[in-house]
Amino acid sequence: MSADVSPRAELPPAWERLERAVREATLALGYWRRRAEEAEEEVAHLRAALETLVNDPAAGADDGGSDEATRLRAENAALRSRMAQAQKRVQTILVWLGALEARR
């Protein structure tokens, strides 16, 4: 027996592919988590702007506030949809990572 055989050399050949997939999944998880957090921040910002317009309609009446409120509602809906999609993707990645971990 050779003393210079590394423990890594004893791993199955597919292990490197699995490790690469886990690294890529971890990076993707971080990316989607950041995107979800950014979307949540924007939703909060838009919600605050919308509440300001609803509570004080005169604040936006001079500059087309109704159009602005409609635009904000539409943008809010779009952001909620994007956030839901990102959360689903993150959840899928977490489930996948959990399955990989269970196989270890």
C-alpha positions in Angstrom: 0.0 0.0 0.0 1.2 3.4 -0.9 1.2 6.1 1.9 0.7 9.0 -0.6 -2.8 7.9 -1.8 -5.1 10.8 -1.0 -8.6 10.1 0.4 -9.9 12.0 -2.6 -8.5 9.4 -5.0 -10.7 6.8 -3.4 -13.9 8.7 -4.2 -16.1 7.5 -7.1 -15.5 9.3 -10.4 -19.0 10.8 -10.3 -18.3 12.5 -7.0 -16.5 15.5 -8.7 -19.6 16.1 -10.9 -21.8 15.9 -7.8 -19.6 18.4 -5.9 -19.6 20.7 -9.0 -23.4 20.5 -9.1 -23.7 21.3 -5.4 -21.4 24.3 -5.8 -23.5 25.5 -8.8 -26.7 24.9 -6.9 -25.4 26.8 -3.9 -24.4 29.8 -6.1 -27.9 29.7 -7.8 -29.5 29.6 -4.4 -27.6 32.7 -3.3 -28.5 34.4 -6.5 -32.2 33.7 -6.2 -32.2 34.5 -2.5 -30.7 38.0 -3.3 -33.2 38.5 -6.1 -36.1 37.6 -3.7 -34.8 40.0 -1.1 -34.5 42.8 -3.7 -38.0 42.1 -4.9 -39.3 42.1 -1.3 -37.6 45.5 -0.7 -39.1 46.9 -3.9 -42.5 45.6 -3.0 -42.3 47.3 0.4 -41.2 50.5 -1.2 -44.0 50.4 -3.8 -46.5 49.5 -1.0 -45.5 52.5 1.0 -45.8 54.7 -2.1 -49.2 53.3 -2.8 -50.4 53.7 0.7 -49.2 57.3 0.6 -51.3 57.9 -2.5 -54.3 56.1 -1.1 -54.2 58.0 2.3 -53.5 61.4 0.7 -55.0 61.4 -2.9 -54.3 65.1 -3.1 -50.6 64.4 -2.9 -50.6 62.9 -6.4 -53.6 64.7 -7.9 -51.7 67.5 -9.5 -49.3 65.2 -11.5 -51.6 62.4 -12.6 -51.7 60.6 -9.3 -54.4 58.2 -10.5 -52.3 57.1 -13.3 -49.3 56.8 -11.0 -51.4 54.7 -8.5 -52.5 52.4 -11.4 -48.9 52.1 -12.5 -47.8 51.3 -9.0 -50.5 48.7 -8.5 -49.5 47.0 -11.8 -45.8 47.2 -10.9 -46.6 45.8 -7.4 -48.5 42.9 -8.9 -45.6 42.2 -11.3 -43.1 42.3 -8.5 -45.2 40.0 -6.3 -45.3 37.5 -9.2 -41.6 37.7 -9.7 -41.0 37.3 -6.0 -43.3 34.2 -5.9 -41.4 32.7 -8.8 -38.1 33.4 -7.2 -39.3 31.8 -3.9 -40.5 28.7 -5.8 -37.1 28.4 -7.5 -35.2 28.8 -4.2 -37.5 26.2 -2.6 -36.9 23.8 -5.5 -33.1 24.3 -5.1 -33.4 23.7 -1.3 -35.3 20.5 -1.8 -32.8 19.4 -4.4 -29.9 20.2 -2.0 -31.7 18.3 0.8 -32.0 15.3 -1.5 -28.3 15.4 -2.3 -27.4 15.7 1.3 -29.6 12.8 2.2 -27.7 10.6 -0.3 -24.4 11.2 1.5 
